[in-house]
Amino acid sequence: MKKWIAAIGATSVMTFAGVAQAQQQFGMQPEFYFGAQYNYVEAKVSGISNPDFDVLSGRLGAQLNPYISGEARLGFGIGGDRIGGTKVEIDNYYGFYARASLPNQTAFTPYLLGGWTDARTKTGGTSESADGGSYGVGADFNLDPFLALNLEYARLLDKDVDLDAISLGFTFKF
C-alpha cells in the first residue's frame, strides 16, 4: 500500500512540475473564461423521427497554455418537440471537456473538443438520463483580447441516442 501511495505522490509531483514547466515555457499563467451559447440540438433515434431542441448553456473554463484548455458546461432546455403527440424535451445537460486549439496570427482560432456529457431528457412525464463520450470541432473569432464569438458543432452523446448540437455563443476572458 505504501508503494501505491508513493507512486501516486510522485506522479502528482511530476504532473504539477510539468504544468509549471509548460507555464514557464509559454510564459503564461492559466487564463480563466466564461461564456454562453445557444445550442440547436437534434436527437437521432433509430426507428422514430428526430426531435429538435433549443438549449441555452453556460461555460466556465481555463486556458492552460496557448494550445490546451479545459471547461465545464451546464445547459438547460428552453424548447422541445413532439413525437406522435408526446412532448419531448431536454431538461438539462452538463459535461466536462478538453479543447485543443490551434492559435495563429489571425483572429480566427479553430479547435477540437473532447470530453464527457450527461443529459437528462423528458418524454411525456418520464425522465431519463444518458451519459457518454463527446467530441466536436469549433472556432473562436476574437473581437478583442477579452471577447470572442464562437461557432461549434459537437456530438454531445454518441450512444443509443445521439445528440448533435450546433452552437453559437460568446466567450469572455478575465
Rosetta blueprint (number, residue, H / E / L):
1 M L
2 K H
3 K H
4 W H
5 I H
6 A H
7 A H
8 I H
9 G H
10 A H
11 T H
12 S H
13 V H
14 M H
15 T H
16 F H
17 A H
18 G H
19 V H
20 A H
21 Q H
22 A H
23 Q H
24 Q H
25 Q H
26 F H
27 G L
28 M L
29 Q L
30 P L
31 E E
32 F E
33 Y E
34 F E
35 G E
36 A E
37 Q E
38 Y E
39 N E
40 Y E
41 V E
42 E E
43 A E
44 K E
45 V L
46 S L
47 G L
48 I L
49 S L
50 N L
51 P L
52 D E
53 F E
54 D E
55 V E
56 L E
57 S E
58 G E
59 R E
60 L E
61 G E
62 A E
63 Q E
64 L L
65 N L
66 P L
67 Y L
68 I E
69 S E
70 G E
71 E E
72 A E
73 R E
74 L E
75 G E
76 F E
77 G E
78 I E
79 G E
80 G L
81 D E
82 R E
83 I E
84 G L
85 G L
86 T E
87 K E
88 V E
89 E E
90 I E
91 D E
92 N E
93 Y E
94 Y E
95 G E
96 F E
97 Y E
98 A E
99 R E
100 A E
101 S E
102 L L
103 P L
104 N L
105 Q L
106 T L
107 A L
108 F E
109 T E
110 P E
111 Y E
112 L E
113 L E
114 G E
115 G E
116 W E
117 T E
118 D E
119 A E
120 R E
121 T E
122 K E
123 T E
124 G L
125 G L
126 T E
127 S E
128 E E
129 S E
130 A E
131 D E
132 G E
133 G E
134 S E
135 Y E
136 G E
137 V E
138 G E
139 A E
140 D E
141 F E
142 N E
143 L L
144 D L
145 P L
146 F L
147 L E
148 A E
149 L E
150 N E
151 L E
152 E E
153 Y E
154 A E
155 R E
156 L E
157 L E
158 D E
159 K L
160 D L
161 V L
162 D E
163 L E
164 D E
165 A E
166 I E
167 S E
168 L E
169 G E
170 F E
171 T E
172 F E
173 K E
174 F L
